[in-house]
């Protein structure tokens, strides 16, 4: 096969992959999932409050939860969205039932959204 034919094959292949990726993103995985604007911040506040109540460092929490310390720091800053498994590991490390943890997160979300409404007035 001449070298220029190989080049056209690569261009065709890249175009095909781009079209398939666009199709998957646009039609198979639509981004119409509900958004929770205060969720990450509420998770961060809740984890930090519980961690401080139990007098744990972030390093100790990460160790007990068997998670990376940078992952815990990201959650504590509201920058990381923990998986369900990570949330359960954090609950176990903090000694809090998941139901209680998520009840606190929900209450914190309501609190944060109430503050946001007051600021916009």
Secondary structure, DSSP 8 states (H G I E B T S, - for coil): --HHHHHHHHHHHHHHHHHHHHHIIIIIS-S-----TTHHHHHHHHHHHHHHHTT--HHHHHHHHT--HHHHHHHHTT-----HHHHHHHHHHHT--HHHHHHHHHHHHHHHHHHHHHHT-
